[in-house]
Amino acid sequence: MQQLPFKFRIVEYAVSLGRPLTSIDVCRGLKNEYQEKQCNVRNIEDIMQTLQKTGILTGVDQYFDREGRIRTRYAVTDQGRAYYVGMPQES
């Protein structure tokens, strides 16, 4: 089975979850599919911020985690859903 590029898989996961999510949620959900080098909270947050800048995700709220770091919850936009429909699917 061919794996989707990580950025595409994050969008697919966000669409399938159907609710706002954080980089921590994505990391927990995809940790068994990707290497630790890719699937870590810091890398995922960077990707999600890029997806937000391109209009695929939007930040819906922010909070401080237990360590005092600010976290953002993201939701898929209508543009993001359209992007997902046009993405190559796993075979």
C-alpha positions in Angstrom: 0.0 0.0 0.0 1.4 3.4 -1.0 1.3 6.0 1.7 -0.1 9.5 1.1 2.4 12.4 1.5 2.2 13.5 5.2 0.6 16.9 4.4 -2.2 15.2 2.4 -2.7 12.6 5.2 -3.1 15.4 7.8 -5.9 17.0 5.7 -7.5 13.6 5.1 -7.4 12.9 8.9 -8.8 16.3 9.7 -11.7 15.8 7.2 -12.4 12.3 8.5 -12.4 13.4 12.2 -15.1 16.0 11.4 -14.2 18.3 14.4 -11.5 20.8 15.3 -8.2 19.2 16.2 -4.8 20.1 17.4 -1.3 19.0 16.3 -1.4 16.7 19.3 -4.6 15.0 18.1 -3.0 14.5 14.7 0.2 13.1 16.2 -1.8 10.6 18.3 -4.0 9.6 15.4 -1.2 9.1 12.8 1.7 7.9 14.9 1.4 4.3 13.8 1.4 5.3 10.1 4.5 7.6 9.9 8.0 7.8 11.2 8.7 9.7 14.4 10.8 12.2 12.4 7.6 13.3 10.5 5.0 12.5 13.0 5.9 14.8 15.9 3.9 17.7 17.4 6.3 20.4 16.3 6.5 19.2 12.7 2.7 18.8 12.5 2.1 22.2 14.0 4.3 23.7 11.3 2.4 21.9 8.6 -1.0 22.9 10.1 0.1 26.5 10.2 1.1 26.3 6.5 -2.3 24.7 5.7 -3.9 27.6 7.6 -2.0 30.2 5.6 -3.2 28.5 2.3 -6.8 28.5 3.5 -7.2 24.7 3.9 -7.4 24.9 7.7 -8.6 27.7 10.0 -7.7 28.3 13.6 -10.9 28.1 15.7 -9.5 28.7 19.2 -6.4 28.7 21.2 -5.5 27.5 24.7 -2.5 26.9 27.0 -1.5 23.3 27.5 -0.2 21.9 30.8 3.3 23.0 30.0 2.1 26.6 29.4 2.5 26.4 25.6 -0.1 28.0 23.4 -2.0 25.5 21.3 -4.4 26.1 18.4 -7.4 24.0 17.4 -7.8 23.9 13.6 -10.9 23.1 11.5 -11.1 22.2 7.8 -12.4 25.1 5.7 -14.8 24.6 2.7 -11.7 25.2 0.5 -9.9 22.5 2.5 -12.8 20.1 1.8 -12.7 20.9 -1.9 -8.9 20.3 -1.8 -9.4 17.0 -0.1 -11.9 15.8 -2.8 -9.3 16.6 -5.4 -6.4 14.9 -3.6 -5.0 11.6 -4.8 -6.4 8.8 -2.8 -4.5 5.9 -1.3 -4.5 2.7 -3.5 
